Amino acid sequence: EKDDSKALEWYQRAAEQEHVRAIYNLACCYLNGTGTAKKPSDAVLYFRKAAEANHADSMFQLGLCYRNGVGIKKDKKEAVRWITEASDQGSKDATRYIEKAEESYVL
């Protein structure tokens, strides 16, 4: 049986040790309400912390938060900056997102 609150606790412990993937996982828990109440603003803080440590998936998620105004005020410029950086750092999701956005603007 999956225990989301226990997973959250372990992510918190690992995040305290600056484990970047755990910081990302913790952010996802706060974003989705897994093992805790949804806390989008906390998710943004943790996505930013991992993004600043060059974690590409966190950069992408932070960009989406800016794009959609989740946990932070909408900011298209910041969204583009973080999503582009995520793609540059190897996030396949970010690259696909950019490709789809470019396709939708083709005449």
C-alpha positions, 0 to 999 in steps of 0.5 A: 500500500502506498503511503503518500504522507510517509513519502512526503516525510522522506522527501522533506528529509532528503530535501533538507540535505539539499537532494535536488530530486527530492526537492523536486518531488516535494514540490510536486507533492505540494503542487498536487496535494499528494500526502498533504494539502495542496500548497501551490505557493510552497510548490513554487518555492521548492521548484525554484530552489531545485531550478536554481540548482540546474534541475531541468524538470523543476525549471519546466514546472516553475515555468508552467507555474508562471505561465498559468499563475499557479502559486505565483502571479502570471508572468509570461516573460518568466515562463518563457525564460524558465521553460527555455532554460529547461529545454536547454538543460535537457528537459524533453517535456520543455522541448515538446512544449516549446515545439507545440507552442511554435506549431500553433503560431505557424501561419 
